[in-house]
């Protein structure tokens, strides 16, 4: 593992502080994403080397789980081929449980991600649309499509709010 970048210092300090406060009997974890709120396709500039550093650092800091979220968790983490971010988390963070999130409401994709390193699947949109998702999947029933309108209203920054005062 590379030397820890400065940007991880606050994260490590927070993990250690939380662990010291709650003790060993309370699970401590972190949610990690490459994507940004306004850019689901953003990737870490350091590629797999950055993933090694980040996941290795989080594991060494003592987290019990790493919640990896991507827009499409089954897709390669960098480029069109190669491992997913979940696979990289499993490769470089041997101890913590890995929770995968990101478009995994399709049961075959969820199973594939479980087979490739995730310990747990987390659903967002799929669970909002199908609160009975486990039963539907088990019974082979059709899943409801996600209705984006349930997330409204969206708080966007308007051009007039960005205008400079005269």
TORTORMI-884663 format. One record per residue: x, y, z of N, C-alpha, C in turn. Coordinates in pm, 1 decimal. Example, Ala and Ser with C-alpha at 12.3 -4.5 7.8 and 13.67 -1.06 7.14 Angstrom:
       n.u       n.v       n.w      ca.u      ca.v      ca.w       c.u       c.v       c.w
    1319.0    -569.0     780.0    1230.0    -450.0     780.0    1320.0    -330.0     780.0
    1285.0    -225.0     708.0    1367.0    -106.0     714.0    1290.0       3.0     787.0
This chain:
       n.u       n.v       n.w      ca.u      ca.v      ca.w       c.u       c.v       c.w
      85.0    -119.4       0.0       0.0       0.0       0.0      88.5     124.3       0.0
      47.2     222.4     -77.0     119.3     349.4     -84.9     107.2     426.3      46.2
     186.2     530.6      57.0     171.8     620.8     170.4      34.6     685.7     163.7
     -25.7     702.9     277.9    -161.2     758.2     285.8    -163.3     904.4     243.1
    -252.9     938.2     146.5    -263.3    1077.9     103.9    -321.7    1165.8     214.1
    -288.1    1291.7     209.6    -335.4    1390.0     307.0    -487.5    1388.9     318.8
    -557.6    1368.1     206.4    -704.4    1375.1     208.3    -768.0    1266.6     294.5
    -693.5    1162.6     330.7    -748.7    1056.9     415.7    -722.0    1079.8     563.9
    -640.0    1177.5     597.0    -604.0    1200.3     737.5    -726.1    1229.6     824.7
    -814.2    1316.4     777.8    -933.9    1349.9     856.4   -1025.9    1229.2     869.8
   -1035.4    1148.7     765.6   -1119.4    1028.6     769.7   -1065.0     930.9     873.5
    -936.1     904.8     869.9    -873.6     813.1     965.6    -889.1     865.4    1107.9
    -866.5     994.4    1127.9    -881.9    1053.4    1261.7   -1025.6    1037.9    1311.1
   -1122.6    1056.1    1222.5   -1263.6    1041.5    1260.2   -1295.3     897.4    1297.2
   -1249.4     803.2    1216.1   -1272.8     660.5    1245.3   -1214.7     624.8    1381.5
   -1092.9     666.8    1406.7   -1027.7     634.4    1534.5   -1098.7     700.2    1652.4
   -1146.0     822.2    1634.0   -1217.8     891.9    1740.0   -1351.5     824.0    1770.0
   -1422.9     787.7    1664.0   -1551.2     717.9    1683.9   -1526.6     584.3    1753.7
   -1428.0     509.5    1707.4   -1396.7     380.4    1769.6   -1363.6     398.2    1917.3
   -1285.1     498.6    1949.8   -1249.3     524.1    2089.7   -1372.8     558.6    2172.6
   -1469.2     626.5    2111.0   -1590.4     666.6    2183.0   -1687.8     551.8    2204.9
   -1702.6     465.3    2105.3   -1805.0     359.8    2114.6   -1750.1     225.7    2158.6
   -1619.5     207.4    2153.2   -1560.2      81.0    2192.6   -1569.9     -24.1    2082.9
   -1524.9    -142.9    2117.5   -1516.1    -251.3    2019.7   -1649.6    -320.7    1993.8
   -1747.9    -300.6    2080.1   -1873.6    -374.9    2065.6   -1971.7    -311.3    1967.3
   -1943.7    -190.1    1922.3   -2032.5    -121.9    1827.3   -1963.6    -118.8    1690.9
   -2032.2    -168.5    1586.8   -1970.1    -165.6    1453.7   -1947.6     -22.3    1404.8
   -1830.9      -0.3    1346.9   -1796.2     128.8    1290.0   -1764.8     106.4    1142.1
   -1825.6     188.7    1057.8   -1801.6     172.9     915.2   -1805.8     305.3     843.3
   -1788.0     295.7     712.2   -1784.6     415.8     629.5   -1844.6     384.0     493.1
   -1908.2     482.3     434.3   -1962.0     470.2     299.4   -1867.2     543.5     204.9
   -1829.9     477.7      94.7   -1732.6     530.5       0.6   -1790.3     525.4    -139.7
   -1769.0     633.8    -213.8   -1813.0     639.5    -352.3   -1712.6     716.9    -434.6
   -1697.3     676.9    -559.4   -1619.6     758.2    -652.7   -1704.6     872.2    -705.4
   -1832.0     844.2    -725.7   -1922.5     940.9    -785.5   -1944.9    1061.2    -695.7
   -1990.3    1165.6    -758.2   -2024.5    1287.6    -686.0   -2174.6    1310.1    -700.7
   -2230.9    1391.4    -615.7   -2374.1    1419.0    -619.5   -2416.8    1465.0    -758.3
   -2335.6    1546.4    -820.4   -2372.1    1601.0    -951.1   -2297.4    1534.2   -1066.7
   -2223.6    1425.8   -1039.0   -2151.0    1355.2   -1143.8   -2135.5    1208.3   -1106.3
   -2234.6    1127.7   -1144.7   -2233.8     984.8   -1111.8   -2119.2     910.8   -1178.7
   -2062.3     967.5   -1284.8   -1959.4     897.7   -1361.1   -1816.9     934.2   -1318.4
   -1802.5    1021.0   -1219.2   -1669.2    1060.8   -1172.5   -1590.9     938.1   -1125.1
   -1462.4     932.9   -1159.8   -1373.4     824.0   -1118.0   -1252.3     881.4   -1047.7
   -1196.9     808.3    -952.9   -1076.3     851.6    -884.6    -962.6     862.9    -985.1
    -892.3     972.2    -982.0    -785.3     998.3   -1078.9    -673.4     894.9   -1069.4
    -650.6     839.7    -952.1    -540.8     745.0    -932.0    -576.7     603.6    -974.1
    -700.9     580.1   -1016.1    -743.6     448.0   -1060.7    -729.4     342.3    -952.6
    -688.2     223.5    -994.7    -678.8     111.8    -899.9    -577.6     138.5    -789.5
    -472.4     210.8    -820.2    -373.3     244.0    -718.0    -438.0     327.3    -606.4
    -527.5     418.8    -644.1    -600.5     496.2    -544.8    -694.4     408.9    -463.9
    -759.4     313.7    -530.7    -849.3     221.1    -460.7    -771.2     139.4    -358.5
    -652.0      93.4    -396.2    -568.3      17.3    -303.8    -536.8     100.3    -179.5
    -497.9     224.9    -201.6    -463.1     312.9     -89.5    -584.6     341.5      -2.0
    -695.2     375.4     -64.3    -815.4     411.4      12.2    -867.6     292.4      91.5
    -889.4     179.9      25.3    -946.1      64.1      95.6    -849.3       6.1     198.0
    -720.7       4.0     164.6    -621.1     -43.5     260.6    -614.0      45.5     383.5
    -621.4     175.7     361.8    -617.6     271.6     472.7    -739.7     256.3     562.4
    -857.7     241.5     501.5    -980.3     225.4     580.8    -975.5      97.7     663.7
    -928.3     -11.7     603.9    -917.7    -137.4     678.7    -817.8    -123.2     793.9
    -702.9     -61.9     766.1    -601.1     -43.6     870.1    -649.1      48.5     981.6
    -740.3     139.3     949.5    -793.9     230.8    1051.1    -890.6     160.0    1144.8
    -934.0      39.8    1109.0   -1015.3     -39.8    1200.4   -1164.2     -40.3    1175.3
   -1208.7      -6.1    1053.7   -1352.8     -12.0    1027.7   -1399.7    -157.4    1025.0
   -1524.9    -177.4    1062.7   -1585.6    -310.5    1057.8   -1650.1    -336.6     922.8
   -1692.2    -230.8     856.1   -1751.4    -246.5     723.5   -1719.4    -125.3     636.5
   -1718.3    -152.5     505.6   -1703.6     -47.1     406.1   -1823.0     -59.8     313.0
   -1903.0      45.3     308.1   -2022.2      50.0     223.0   -1981.3     116.7      92.1
   -1962.9      35.0     -11.6   -1917.6      82.8    -141.7   -2039.5     113.4    -227.3
   -2048.3     235.7    -274.5   -2160.4     272.0    -359.3   -2110.6     329.1    -491.6
   -2174.0     283.0    -596.9   -2146.4     329.0    -732.3   -2280.7     346.0    -801.4
   -2285.0     423.6    -907.4   -2410.1     438.3    -981.7   -2454.6     302.7   -1034.5
   -2360.9     224.4   -1087.1   -2387.4      88.1   -1134.2   -2277.2      -1.1   -1078.3
   -2302.4     -60.2    -962.9   -2200.5    -132.2    -886.3   -2141.6    -252.6    -958.4
   -2207.6    -303.7   -1057.4   -2159.0    -422.2   -1129.4   -2062.7    -386.1   -1242.2
   -2048.5    -257.9   -1271.9   -1963.3    -212.9   -1382.4   -1816.7    -202.8   -1337.8
   -1721.5    -215.5   -1432.1   -1580.7    -197.1   -1396.8   -1557.9     -60.7   -1331.7
   -1470.7     -57.9   -1233.3   -1445.1      65.8   -1158.8   -1375.4     170.7   -1244.1
   -1287.5     124.3   -1334.1   -1208.0     216.8   -1414.6   -1203.9     165.6   -1558.4
   -1255.0     243.1   -1650.4   -1253.7     202.5   -1790.2   -1365.5     104.3   -1822.9
   -1346.5      30.9   -1931.2   -1451.3     -60.3   -1977.5   -1426.8    -204.7   -1936.0
   -1307.0    -235.1   -1884.4   -1275.1    -370.6   -1839.9   -1210.1    -363.3   -1702.7
   -1208.2    -474.8   -1634.9   -1139.0    -480.6   -1506.9   -1235.6    -498.2   -1391.4
   -1180.5    -496.9   -1272.1   -1261.6    -522.7   -1153.0   -1356.1    -407.6   -1119.4
   -1461.8    -443.6   -1049.0   -1554.9    -344.1    -997.1   -1495.0    -281.7    -871.3
   -1556.0    -174.5    -824.8   -1508.7    -113.1    -701.1   -1527.9    -208.6    -583.1
   -1633.3    -288.2    -586.4   -1655.2    -388.8    -481.5   -1540.7    -490.4    -482.0
   -1502.2    -537.7    -599.2   -1391.3    -632.9    -608.2   -1261.4    -571.2    -556.4
   -1239.7    -445.5    -586.4   -1119.2    -378.2    -537.9   -1124.3    -359.7    -386.1
   -1242.0    -328.1    -334.1   -1256.3    -316.4    -188.8   -1223.6    -449.5    -122.6
   -1275.1    -557.8    -177.5   -1247.8    -690.3    -120.4   -1099.5    -723.8    -131.2
   -1037.7    -688.8    -242.8    -896.2    -720.3    -265.3    -806.3    -646.3    -166.7
    -836.3    -519.3    -140.1    -744.7    -436.0     -62.5    -788.4    -410.7      81.6
    -906.5    -453.9     117.9    -954.8    -442.7     256.8   -1001.8    -580.9     298.8
    -909.3    -662.4     342.0    -937.7    -803.8     368.9   -1031.0    -826.0     487.7
   -1022.9    -744.4     590.1   -1097.7    -770.3     712.6   -1241.8    -723.7     715.7
   -1268.7    -600.6     677.3   -1404.9    -546.8     693.1   -1506.6    -615.0     602.3
   -1631.2    -615.6     647.0   -1741.4    -658.3     561.5   -1756.9    -554.0     451.1
   -1797.6    -600.2     332.7   -1818.5    -509.9     219.8   -1967.0    -506.6     187.3
   -2025.1    -387.6     192.5   -2164.3    -364.9     155.1   -2162.5    -300.1      17.6
   -2240.5    -354.9     -76.2   -2244.7    -301.3    -212.5   -2378.3    -233.7    -237.8
   -2372.4    -121.4    -307.9   -2491.7     -44.7    -342.0   -2472.9      15.7    -479.0
   -2582.0      20.8    -556.2   -2577.3      89.0    -684.6   -2643.7      12.0    -796.4
   -2772.8      31.4    -812.4   -2845.3     -32.4    -921.8   -2856.3    -182.8    -908.5
   -2857.2    -231.6    -787.9   -2857.6    -376.5    -766.0   -2996.9    -433.1    -740.1
   -3101.8    -360.2    -779.9   -3237.7    -411.0    -763.1   -3265.4    -527.7    -856.9
   -3185.8    -541.7    -963.8   -3194.1    -659.1   -1050.1   -3125.3    -773.6    -975.4
   -3201.1    -878.8    -944.8   -3150.2    -987.3    -860.9   -3026.2   -1054.3    -920.0
   -3020.1   -1069.5   -1051.8   -2902.4   -1135.1   -1110.5   -2777.2   -1049.8   -1091.9
   -2791.8    -917.9   -1100.5   -2676.6    -829.9   -1075.9   -2636.2    -834.6    -929.1
   -2734.3    -835.7    -840.8   -2705.0    -843.4    -697.5   -2630.1    -972.8    -665.2
   -2675.7   -1084.5    -720.3   -2608.7   -1212.6    -696.0   -2466.8   -1212.1    -751.0
   -2447.4   -1153.1    -867.7   -2314.7   -1145.0    -927.7   -2220.0   -1065.1    -838.5
   -2267.2    -953.5    -785.8   -2183.4    -870.7    -698.7   -2152.7    -944.6    -568.3
   -2248.7   -1020.9    -517.1   -2222.4   -1103.1    -398.4   -2115.4   -1208.4    -427.1
   -2121.1   -1267.1    -545.1   -2021.9   -1368.7    -582.2   -1882.9   -1309.6    -602.1
   -1875.9   -1178.4    -625.5   -1747.5   -1114.0    -652.6   -1698.4   -1025.8    -538.7
   -1741.8   -1053.6    -416.7   -1679.2    -986.3    -304.1   -1767.9    -918.2    -202.9
   -1891.1    -886.5    -238.1   -1978.0    -819.7    -140.6   -2029.8    -920.0     -38.5
   -2043.7    -874.5      83.8   -2105.2    -955.7     189.3   -2253.3    -925.3     201.7
   -2289.9    -801.5     170.0   -2427.4    -752.9     185.1   -2460.7    -665.4      66.0
   -2586.4    -671.1      21.2   -2636.2    -582.4     -83.8   -2729.2    -481.0     -18.2
   -2711.1    -353.8     -52.2   -2799.7    -247.6      -4.4   -2879.8    -195.7    -123.1
   -3008.0    -179.5    -104.4   -3094.9    -128.8    -210.6   -3141.5      11.1    -175.8
   -3147.5      95.3    -276.2   -3202.8     229.4    -261.6   -3329.9     240.5    -342.3
   -3313.3     277.5    -469.6   -3429.2     293.1    -558.5   -3513.8     166.4    -565.2
   -3449.1      51.3    -570.0   -3522.6     -74.8    -577.3   -3611.8     -97.6    -456.9
   -3564.5     -61.5    -339.3   -3644.2     -77.8    -218.1   -3753.4      27.5    -207.1
   -3725.2     149.8    -256.0   -3829.1     253.1    -255.5   -3945.8     212.5    -344.6
   -3914.2     151.2    -458.6   -4017.9     108.2    -552.7   -4081.8     -23.8    -511.9
   -4007.3    -104.2    -440.4   -4050.9    -239.1    -404.4   -4013.8    -269.0    -260.1
   -4089.7    -215.2    -164.0   -4055.3    -240.3     -24.2   -4058.4    -388.8      10.5
   -4124.8    -467.0     -73.6   -4131.8    -612.1     -56.8   -4035.7    -683.9    -152.2
   -3925.4    -617.4    -190.0   -3830.4    -669.6    -286.8   -3788.9    -814.0    -259.1
   -3746.9    -848.3    -137.1   -3703.6    -987.4    -114.8   -3812.9   -1089.5    -148.4
   -3935.6   -1061.4    -107.7   -4045.4   -1155.4    -135.0   -4072.3   -1163.7    -285.1
   -4073.0   -1049.2    -353.8   -4097.3   -1049.5    -499.1   -3989.4   -1128.6    -572.3
   -3865.0   -1108.3    -536.0   -3755.3   -1178.8    -601.5   -3766.2   -1328.6    -573.1
   -3791.5   -1362.1    -450.0   -3802.5   -1503.8    -412.3   -3916.0   -1572.9    -487.8
   -4026.2   -1501.3    -510.0   -4142.9   -1558.5    -577.8   -4138.4   -1540.5    -730.2
   -4034.6   -1472.8    -780.1   -4022.6   -1452.3    -923.6   -4121.8   -1352.7    -979.8
   -4169.1   -1260.7    -897.0   -4266.3   -1160.0    -940.4   -4196.1   -1040.4   -1004.0
   -4267.9    -971.0   -1090.3   -4213.9    -851.9   -1155.8   -4192.7    -740.1   -1053.8
   -4086.6    -664.1   -1075.3   -4056.2    -550.8    -988.2   -4113.9    -423.5   -1048.6
   -4157.5    -333.2    -961.7   -4207.7    -202.6   -1005.8   -4089.4    -115.9   -1048.0
   -4109.2     -36.9   -1152.5   -4006.8      57.5   -1196.9   -3998.6     172.9   -1097.0
   -3880.3     231.1   -1086.0   -3859.1     344.1    -997.0   -3924.7     469.2   -1054.3
   -3997.9     540.6    -971.3   -4064.7     664.6   -1010.8   -3988.6     781.7    -948.6
   -3909.5     851.1   -1031.1   -3826.4     962.2    -981.5   -3906.3    1072.6    -913.2
   -4033.1    1085.8    -945.2   -4112.4    1194.7    -887.6   -4123.6    1183.1    -735.2
   -4100.5    1065.1    -680.1   -4109.3    1052.8    -533.9   -3994.5    1123.5    -463.5
   -3890.8    1161.1    -538.7   -3777.1    1231.8    -480.2   -3793.9    1383.4    -482.9
   -3901.0    1431.5    -546.8   -3919.8    1575.0    -565.2   -3971.0    1643.2    -440.6
   -3959.8    1770.7    -433.4   -3894.5    1856.1    -533.3   -3743.3    1849.7    -517.9
   -3674.5    1869.2    -629.5   -3528.9    1872.3    -630.4   -3483.7    2016.5    -606.6
   -3389.9    2033.7    -517.5   -3338.5    2167.2    -485.4   -3218.0    2197.0    -573.7
   -3243.7    2258.6    -688.3   -3136.9    2297.0    -780.1   -3097.3    2442.7    -756.5
   -2971.6    2473.2    -786.6   -2926.3    2611.5    -781.5   -2966.5    2677.7    -912.4
   -3036.4    2787.7    -901.4   -3083.5    2860.5   -1020.1   -2978.4    2960.7   -1066.3
   -2980.6    2991.7   -1195.9   -2883.6    3087.3   -1251.8   -2889.3    3220.2   -1177.1
   -3008.8    3263.8   -1139.6   -3021.9    3392.0   -1069.7   -2955.6    3389.4    -930.2
   -2944.5    3270.9    -873.3   -2879.4    3259.3    -742.6   -2727.9    3265.1    -755.1
   -2677.6    3239.0    -875.6   -2533.7    3245.2    -899.4   -2488.1    3383.9    -945.7
   -2582.8    3467.8    -987.8   -2549.8    3601.5   -1038.4   -2484.3    3683.3    -927.3
   -2383.1    3757.6    -965.7   -2314.1    3841.4    -867.8   -2393.9    3966.6    -839.3
   -2387.9    4009.2    -717.1   -2457.6    4132.7    -678.2   -2388.8    4251.6    -743.6
   -2468.8    4346.2    -784.2   -2411.4    4467.4    -849.4   -2400.1    4581.6    -752.8
